[in-house]
Amino acid sequence: MKNRGSRALVQSLIVSLLPAAAAWAGPVNVNTADVASIARELDGIGPAKAQAIVEYRQKNGAFRTPEDLLKVDGIGQKVLDQNRGNIRLDKAAAPAAAAAAPKKAAAKP
């Protein structure tokens, strides 16, 4: 009887902690994040869906609204609603002009 009570207590504890595990997801910029970061930070998004997000972004450009994610195969309204608070849409930083321009050789004295 004692074992059964302990087991029930452990099960209750595990069940009570499940919502906290979902809260561990954090904000992620879907316009700059890599596959691993998207999969780790968004609920209901595994590696395959994260890869689809990155591929869509590379092909079509930055996401402008969270709803743009609905255009990605495998992303539905439920997943979008689950993650709305963690989706960031800052645009990718453009390369600095100095980095894009060819480097000049140093003048010899």
C-alpha positions in Angstrom: 0.0 0.0 0.0 2.8 2.4 0.8 4.5 1.8 -2.5 1.2 2.6 -4.4 0.9 5.9 -2.5 4.5 6.9 -3.3 4.0 6.0 -6.9 0.9 8.2 -7.1 2.8 11.1 -5.5 5.6 10.8 -8.0 3.1 10.7 -10.9 1.3 13.8 -9.6 4.6 15.6 -9.3 5.6 14.8 -12.9 2.2 15.8 -14.2 2.4 19.1 -12.3 5.8 19.9 -13.8 4.8 19.4 -17.4 3.4 22.9 -18.0 6.6 24.3 -16.6 8.6 22.4 -19.2 6.5 24.1 -22.0 7.4 27.5 -20.5 11.1 26.9 -21.1 10.7 27.8 -24.7 12.1 31.3 -25.3 12.0 34.0 -27.8 13.7 33.3 -31.1 14.2 35.5 -34.2 12.9 33.4 -37.0 14.6 35.7 -39.5 18.1 35.0 -38.2 18.0 31.8 -36.1 19.5 28.5 -37.3 17.5 25.3 -37.5 18.7 24.1 -34.0 17.7 27.3 -32.3 14.2 27.4 -33.9 13.6 23.7 -33.0 14.8 24.2 -29.4 12.9 27.5 -28.7 9.5 27.0 -30.3 6.9 24.5 -29.0 5.7 22.0 -31.5 8.6 22.7 -33.9 11.1 19.9 -34.4 14.1 19.8 -36.7 12.1 19.1 -39.8 9.7 22.0 -39.4 12.6 24.2 -38.3 14.4 23.3 -41.5 11.3 24.1 -43.5 11.2 27.6 -41.8 14.9 28.3 -42.7 14.5 27.1 -46.3 11.3 29.2 -46.8 13.2 32.2 -45.4 16.2 31.6 -47.6 13.9 31.3 -50.7 11.4 34.0 -50.0 13.1 36.5 -47.7 12.4 37.6 -44.2 9.1 37.0 -42.4 7.2 40.2 -42.0 4.5 39.0 -39.6 4.0 36.0 -37.4 1.2 34.9 -39.8 3.8 34.6 -42.6 4.9 31.4 -40.9 1.6 29.8 -41.9 3.0 29.8 -45.5 5.6 27.2 -44.4 4.6 23.5 -44.9 3.7 21.9 -41.6 3.1 25.2 -39.7 -0.6 25.6 -38.7 -2.6 28.0 -36.7 -2.3 26.0 -33.5 1.5 26.0 -33.7 1.5 29.7 -34.5 -0.8 30.4 -31.5 1.4 28.3 -29.2 4.5 30.3 -30.1 3.2 33.8 -30.8 4.8 35.3 -27.7 8.2 33.8 -28.6 8.4 34.7 -32.3 10.7 37.6 -33.0 10.8 39.1 -36.5 13.8 41.5 -36.5 15.2 41.6 -39.9 18.6 40.1 -40.6 21.4 42.6 -40.4 22.7 43.7 -43.8 26.4 43.1 -44.3 28.4 46.2 -43.4 29.6 48.2 -46.3 33.2 47.7 -45.2 32.8 44.0 -45.1 31.2 43.9 -48.6 33.8 46.1 -50.3 37.1 44.7 -51.4 40.0 45.5 -49.2 42.6 47.9 -50.5 46.2 47.1 -50.2 48.1 49.2 -47.7 50.1 51.9 -49.3 53.8 51.5 -49.1 55.7 54.5 -47.7 
